[in-house]
Amino acid sequence: MSEEHHYDLVVVGGGPAGSSAAFTAAKNGVKVALLEKENSIAETVRTSGVTWIQSIKEFGIPDDCYNPIKNFSFCSPNNEVTISDSIPRAAVLDVRKTYRWLAHEAEQLGVDIFVKMNVSEVIKNEKGDIVGVKGDGPDGKVTFHSKVVIDASGFTSTVCKAMGFVTQWKRFGAGAEYEVKAEKADSETWWLMVGQQYSPAGYAWIFPLGNNTVRIGVGVGKPESNVDPTQRLKELMEKKLGPIKKLGEITPIEFHYGLIPNDGLSRKTVFNNLILVGDSAGQANPLVLEGIRYAIKFGRVAGKVSAVAIKSGKTDKDALYPYEENWRKEIESKINSAGKVQDRWIGLTDEEWDKELDIIKELKSEEFLDFIKADFGLSNMIKLATHHPKLAVRQLFNLVKGKK
Ligand SMILES: Cc1cc2nc3c(=O)[nH]c(=O)nc-3n(C[C@H](O)[C@H](O)[C@H](O)COP(=O)(O)OP(=O)(O)OC[C@H]3O[C@@H](n4cnc5c(N)ncnc54)[C@H](O)[C@@H]3O)c2cc1C
């Protein structure tokens, strides 16, 4: 007989969104299973792990999980800018350690974690609503019955796809990265590298982790470019282009590869008995395609809203809607604004990038960070669009604040 379980909530995917959802659901008193297809949480790293100290503090991520960053360097083929902060406001996460910490926090509250559990099917009731999932585990098929399912499976959106609610993302970023030991790494400075030679529709990066370790990567927008990011990364590292040369001797430790949705906030994220969160919902800042903080933040909201709905005995889409209302209020207009800057950036020639860096040079560190984080508060944008002494900066922010 095949194995069978009954839970209040089943969370599919043990990434930052899934672990965070499981954590708050358990905290709010429901019985939770977290299903992860890999052999362990964060077995494969698919991200560069840049995030912000403010979010790290808000989530309570331990100090030994990240390396703080103070200097933000940008280079284009013929220009360079470094914006320095007095205190570090950005960070590069030890991704494995952070994701395992998130899962451990959930486990401590009683969440049952099933690794090596590849969810492949959904279970529906007579109305066609989801009431569980089936996974392939080490000992065969396992059935999980539940009142609510959270799809936190990332880019693949496994559950939602199996329900027939969504198809593959059309627009997305593909990224390849080597974590390396670098002889002359500067642990407080990141580099973003723009222009055709680095990436025709995207950017390359150097993100330091401390201890002479850095992540060197290339991200390419699809379908805008057909460049293979892995191939381009190898070329950049071989030629030691731009700031890569400053790193001295490089020894690769680990290769990372991943895909991230870039279709804006195009999806509905609540259905009867089902929530989508993190990359499966497309919740990423399109400017630099960073989604970890949203995955954790809205994962926590999804877990709490599910628990409240389960305890009330009503788990249809209306009962789960407070989750969608919450994230839309928080990020929808910011992401739409960031999408406009991204559209502008994707079309820039090398010469235009050289000029764009001149605009970035005019920003104060807080303005630059708000910009790159897509934290476009309306009053700040209006201030920059109206009163900034440089015309080019005013034009940029006029573009950002305009209606979509
Ligand atoms: C190259 C690259 C670089 C990036 N850099 C950054 C960055 O610097 N900063 C930042 O904030 N964001 C970055 N991102 C984005 C960030 O990684 C994502 O936004 C974030 O990981 C989303 O978290 P998630 O939990 O939704 O999905 P994921 O982290 O993808 O987690 C999904 C989990 O579900 C599991 N899973 C999938 N299918 C199944 C299944 N069928 N059954 C069971 N389990 C399943 C997977 O194994 C995985 O563990 C980057 C993305 C890429 C591709």
The ligand as an SDF file (V2000), in Angstrom:
LIG
                    3D

 53 58  0  0  0  0  0  0  0  0999 V2000
   21.2730   33.3280  -11.3350 C   0  0  0  0  0  0  0  0  0  0  0  0
   20.3590   33.9210  -10.3130 C   0  0  0  0  0  0  0  0  0  0  0  0
   20.8430   34.8590   -9.4110 C   0  0  0  0  0  0  0  0  0  0  0  0
   20.0000   35.4240   -8.4690 C   0  0  0  0  0  0  0  0  0  0  0  0
   20.5050   36.3250   -7.5930 N   0  0  0  0  0  0  0  0  0  0  0  0
   19.7130   36.8380   -6.6330 C   0  0  0  0  0  0  0  0  0  0  0  0
   20.2520   37.7230   -5.6700 C   0  0  0  0  0  0  0  0  0  0  0  0
   21.4310   38.0680   -5.6900 O   0  0  0  0  0  0  0  0  0  0  0  0
   19.4230   38.1840   -4.6930 N   0  0  0  0  0  0  0  0  0  0  0  0
   18.0940   37.8360   -4.6400 C   0  0  0  0  0  0  0  0  0  0  0  0
   17.3950   38.2910   -3.7430 O   0  0  0  0  0  0  0  0  0  0  0  0
   17.5770   36.9980   -5.5590 N   0  0  0  0  0  0  0  0  0  0  0  0
   18.3510   36.4830   -6.5340 C   0  0  0  0  0  0  0  0  0  0  0  0
   17.8180   35.6080   -7.4360 N   0  0  0  0  0  0  0  0  0  0  0  0
   16.4030   35.2500   -7.3120 C   0  0  0  0  0  0  0  0  0  0  0  0
   16.1700   34.3130   -6.1320 C   0  0  0  0  0  0  0  0  0  0  0  0
   17.0190   33.2210   -6.2240 O   0  0  0  0  0  0  0  0  0  0  0  0
   14.7260   33.8610   -6.1150 C   0  0  0  0  0  0  0  0  0  0  0  0
   13.8640   34.9700   -6.2120 O   0  0  0  0  0  0  0  0  0  0  0  0
   14.4130   33.0610   -4.8340 C   0  0  0  0  0  0  0  0  0  0  0  0
   15.2250   31.9420   -4.7590 O   0  0  0  0  0  0  0  0  0  0  0  0
   12.9530   32.6370   -4.8110 C   0  0  0  0  0  0  0  0  0  0  0  0
   12.7470   31.7370   -3.7600 O   0  0  0  0  0  0  0  0  0  0  0  0
   11.6490   30.5850   -3.8590 P   0  0  0  0  0  0  0  0  0  0  0  0
   11.6290   29.9340   -2.5210 O   0  0  0  0  0  0  0  0  0  0  0  0
   10.4080   31.1330   -4.4250 O   0  0  0  0  0  0  0  0  0  0  0  0
   12.1980   29.5780   -4.9680 O   0  0  0  0  0  0  0  0  0  0  0  0
   13.4940   28.6470   -4.9760 P   0  0  0  0  0  0  0  0  0  0  0  0
   14.5950   29.2540   -4.2240 O   0  0  0  0  0  0  0  0  0  0  0  0
   13.7160   28.2930   -6.4000 O   0  0  0  0  0  0  0  0  0  0  0  0
   13.0320   27.3430   -4.1830 O   0  0  0  0  0  0  0  0  0  0  0  0
   12.1470   26.4050   -4.7460 C   0  0  0  0  0  0  0  0  0  0  0  0
   12.3840   25.0610   -4.0890 C   0  0  0  0  0  0  0  0  0  0  0  0
   11.3860   24.1600   -4.5310 O   0  0  0  0  0  0  0  0  0  0  0  0
   11.9790   22.9010   -4.8070 C   0  0  0  0  0  0  0  0  0  0  0  0
   11.1100   22.2390   -5.7840 N   0  0  0  0  0  0  0  0  0  0  0  0
   10.9210   22.5720   -7.0910 C   0  0  0  0  0  0  0  0  0  0  0  0
   10.0660   21.7100   -7.6820 N   0  0  0  0  0  0  0  0  0  0  0  0
    9.7020   20.8120   -6.7310 C   0  0  0  0  0  0  0  0  0  0  0  0
    8.8640   19.6840   -6.7310 C   0  0  0  0  0  0  0  0  0  0  0  0
    8.2270   19.2850   -7.8590 N   0  0  0  0  0  0  0  0  0  0  0  0
    8.7250   18.9740   -5.6010 N   0  0  0  0  0  0  0  0  0  0  0  0
    9.3660   19.3530   -4.4690 C   0  0  0  0  0  0  0  0  0  0  0  0
   10.1900   20.4150   -4.4090 N   0  0  0  0  0  0  0  0  0  0  0  0
   10.3540   21.1380   -5.5180 C   0  0  0  0  0  0  0  0  0  0  0  0
   13.3510   23.2750   -5.3630 C   0  0  0  0  0  0  0  0  0  0  0  0
   14.2610   22.2030   -5.2800 O   0  0  0  0  0  0  0  0  0  0  0  0
   13.7350   24.4470   -4.4560 C   0  0  0  0  0  0  0  0  0  0  0  0
   14.3860   24.0270   -3.2890 O   0  0  0  0  0  0  0  0  0  0  0  0
   18.6320   35.0450   -8.4210 C   0  0  0  0  0  0  0  0  0  0  0  0
   18.1410   34.1040   -9.3210 C   0  0  0  0  0  0  0  0  0  0  0  0
   18.9850   33.5420  -10.2610 C   0  0  0  0  0  0  0  0  0  0  0  0
   18.4370   32.5330  -11.2100 C   0  0  0  0  0  0  0  0  0  0  0  0
  1  2  1  0
  2  3  1  0
  2 52  2  0
  3  4  2  0
  4  5  1  0
  4 50  1  0
  5  6  2  0
  6  7  1  0
  6 13  1  0
  7  8  2  0
  7  9  1  0
  9 10  1  0
 10 11  2  0
 10 12  1  0
 12 13  2  0
 13 14  1  0
 14 15  1  0
 14 50  1  0
 15 16  1  0
 16 17  1  0
 16 18  1  0
 18 19  1  0
 18 20  1  0
 20 21  1  0
 20 22  1  0
 22 23  1  0
 23 24  1  0
 24 25  2  0
 24 26  1  0
 24 27  1  0
 27 28  1  0
 28 29  2  0
 28 30  1  0
 28 31  1  0
 31 32  1  0
 32 33  1  0
 33 34  1  0
 33 48  1  0
 34 35  1  0
 35 36  1  0
 35 46  1  0
 36 37  1  0
 36 45  1  0
 37 38  2  0
 38 39  1  0
 39 40  1  0
 39 45  2  0
 40 41  1  0
 40 42  2  0
 42 43  1  0
 43 44  2  0
 44 45  1  0
 46 47  1  0
 46 48  1  0
 48 49  1  0
 50 51  2  0
 51 52  1  0
 52 53  1  0
M  END
$$$$
